[in-house]
Amino acid sequence: MEKKKICFVVSSPLTAKAFLLEHIKVLSTTFDVYLVANFENEDQKNISPYIKDVFDVKIERNINLFKDVKALMHLKRICKHEGFDSVHSVTPKAGLIGMLASKLAGIKVRIHIFTGQVWHTKKGFMKQLLMKIDQFIFNIATNILVDGQSQRQFLIENKIIDAKKSSVLGKGSISGVDTEKFFPSSEIKEKYRNELRYKDTDVVFVFLGRLNIDKGVIDLANAFSKLQQEITNVKLLFIGFDEENLLPEITEIVGEENFIFYGSTNNPELVLQVADVLCLPSYREGFGTSVIEGSLLELPIICSDTYGLKETIIENKTGLRHPVKDVEMIYEQMKKLAVNDEFRIEMGKEGRNYVLENFKASQISEKWLEYYKNLVK
């Protein structure tokens, strides 16, 4: 008996690499899994041995009418030729192209997963346009997934989706966390602290993610600037790509003595262990994978109260929240953890337990498999 055919559509193969590999592996036991992405080179196509075939479709991240129509027609031809049983899109642009192309090709099961809303911090015409695009994606999809309950409620309240056609698998998270990779190790911690010349008595606050305004990195820098004037053994570490060239401004705010910009890494499960506290003061967040990664490494969390982060911590047990853009409260939460070693350690242990119970990658992938078995019959 031939396997049913599932096709994932993403703009960049990096999205599949970051979030879909475990799902693809598990789904491939029952289905033939295909991937559509904008591949820049041949090496990117060797993303997983569990993928039946890949298709290079030039889906651009930014709006470009000519290129978008070209990508749409290309994907429509692929869908018609392959006769997929389901097309599943991830990220807004892939959702727009993927859902419309698969509908035009007559694919019966069309799934899109919402993982965050760019429009949440926009204003005026651009916000309305991006909201309309999300509404359009919802209308032409047959099924909607959301990677968090609070995000799903946010989308319902903003009339982007409705409750009937949308669902969250498990507790949330698009992919969960690989518990075999993210485990706390005193040896790894010592190695990286020595590499970055941190003392045992230093309290290191870390941010992991893209450096942009919406991630709240400037607010974090301002809060830390105040903290380091009162407490001498605090350090700030940024890990990630400087997407908006914010490093000069951040360095000007905090100085160079207690701040390190590590840059991007392919091994966050190692570098994160240098830290004592993980901070994510984001203005908008679909779910906050870095939070559950940090928690799995027994790092207490300081994060904003934006809608997408509500499931990622338990207030005062695995982490501390602050209002979005509230620099004073960020500073107060950082100070609270900087001066209380026992509180930090206990909160970190509780955080790991919380993630193990709710966000293991294997658990999330099994829920995806169950979802597809019920949907694609």
Beta strands, then each sheet from edge to edge (+ up, - down):
strand 1: 5-9
strand 2: 32-37
strand 3: 53-56
strand 4: 86-90
strand 5: 109-114
strand 6: 143-146
strand 7: 166-167
strand 8: 203-208
strand 9: 234-239
strand 10: 259-263
strand 11: 277-280
strand 12: 301-304
strand 13: 319-322
sheet 1: 3+ 2+ 1+ 4+ 5+ 6+ 7+
sheet 2: 10+ 9+ 8+ 11+ 12+ 13+
end
